[in-house]
Amino acid sequence: MAELVDALVSNTSDSNIVPVRSRLWAQSSIRMSENTKTNGEKQLAIDIRYLRMARIWASNSYCIRKKVGALLVNDKMIISDGYNGTPSGFENECEDENKDTKSYVLHAEANAITKVAKSNNSSEGSTLYITTSPCMECSKLIIQSGIQRVVYSEKYRITNGLDLLDRAGIELVHIPEIPDDPSL
């Protein structure tokens, strides 16, 4: 059992980024009931479930080039959600006639953070689940909003947002493969 946890979750000494090899979860021989899982395994299973939900939420986006979804979770409760798109009241077209993203398109995490700001909830100490790693601007919002943990599946080609979050001491968890099996 300890070997399984070591294979699934490994902390690096250089950073607080936790790489996870989630493809191992798809193997039926290692499925366990919630009662027999260790805390690390339970957290991984929860992270995978919320990332799966964020991926589904991304399908709400009208963007053609890239669909991104985000969920903000505090105490195992979803307190906000978001996907990339235009601001409220604007046309639902994210790209211009040249297929370039319009400058005023909001990122999924910015949408989730601004939605929680309008509510009676607080993002202090919460976890952000996002399908793609955040950019620099969204990372600033994450830091300022008190989010303590960011879990993402796809690493964006520009990683300066992750570098900033790491510098701020925010826990980063990268789960590159999200299994479709809902029993995980």
N, C-alpha and C positions, 0 to 999 in steps of 0.2 A: 504494500500500500504506500509506504513512504517513497518507494522508487517511482510510483505513478505520480505522486504529487511533485517530486523533483523534476520529472519529465514534463509536467504540465506548467508549472510555475517556477521560473528561475530568476532570482534577483541578481542584477549585475552590480558590481562594486562601484562602477564609474557613475552610475546614474540611478534614478528611481524609476526608470522605464522597466516594466515587467513584460518580457516577451513570453508569449504563451503559444505552445504548439497544440492548438485545439483539434487538429485532425485526429489526434489520439482518442478524443471523446467519441468519435463516430464508430469506433470499434466496439462491437456488441459485447466482447468479452470483458470490458472494463466498466460497463454500466453498473451503477450501484443505486440502492435506494437512498433517499435523503438521510435516513437514520444512520447509515454506515459511512457517510462521507465525512472527511475532516473539514475544518473551517475553510482551508484553502480551496478544497474541492467544491464546497458549497458556494463560496464566493465566485469561483470560476463559472459554475453552472448559472448563477444569477447574472453574472456579467454577459454570458453568451445569450441568455434569454432577452435581456434588455437591448443588446446590440441587434438581435434578430428583430425586435419590435421597432428599433430605430430604422432598420433597413426597410421594413414594411412602411413606416411613416414617410420615408424618403419618396415613396411612389406617389405621394400627394403633390410633389413638386411639378410645376409646369416647365421647368428648365429642361432643355433638350440635351445640352452638352454634358451635364452632370447633375444627378439627383442626390441630394444629401439630406439625411434625417438626423434629428437629435432628440434625446429625452433627458430631462433633468429629474433626478431621483433623490429624495431625502427620506431616510427611515423607511426604505422599501416602498415608498409611495411616489408615483409619478406626479411631480408638482408642475411640470411644464413640458411642452413639446414644441418642435419647430422643424421646418424644412426650408430649403432655400427657395426664394421667390421674391416677387416685387412687393413693396409696401402695400398695406391695406388701401383699397380704393384705386389702385393702379391697374392697368391692363395685365393680364396673366401671361405675359410674354417676356421671357428672361433674356432672349437674344435679339440683337438688332438684325437688319437686313443683310449684314455681312457675317452673321452667325457668331458675332462677338457678344460676350455677356454685357448687359447694360450696367452702367456704373452704379446704379441705385439698387441693384438686386441685393437683398439681405441674405446672409449666410444662415444656415440652419441653427447654429448655436447662438447667433445674435438674436434670431427670432425667439428661441426658447428663453433666453435671458431677459429680453425686453418684455415678454409675456408674463414671466414670473414677477417682474418689477411692477407691473400693473395690477397684480393680484395681492392678496393678503399673505402670501407665502414668502418665505425667505430662502434664498439659495445658499445661505451660510452652511458650510460643512457638507454640501451635497455632492453627488456624483453626476457628471455629464457623460452620457453615452452618445457617441456620434459615429456615423459611418465613415467619415474621412477626418483625418487629423486637422486641427484648427490652424488658421492663418495667424499672422502676427496681430492683426487688429482684433480678431475674436479672442485671441489669447489674453490680450489686455482686459477685455470685458470679463473673461473667466476669472482672472486674478482679482479684479475689483469687486466681483459679485460674491466672493467668498467660497467659490467652488473648490473643494479640496482634492478631487479625484477626477481624472478624465480617462475614459475607456473608449478606444477607437479601433476600427478594423482596418481601414485602408490608410496607408501613410501617403500624404500628399507630397508631390515632388519638391516643394519648398518647405523645409523643416524648421525655419526660424521661429515659428509659433511654438513648436514643441520645445525648442531650446529655451525660450523665454519662460515657459511653464516649468521646465525643469529647474531653471535658475530661481524661480519663485518658490520652489519646494512643493509643487503640486504633484501628487502621485500620478504617473502616467502608465497606463496598461494598454499594450498593443496586442490585440487578438486578431491575427491576420486572416484566419479562416474561421468562418462562422458556420458550424454544421446546421443543416436544415432540419435535422431530427428534433422534433419538439420534446422528446423525452429527456433531453439533456438539460 
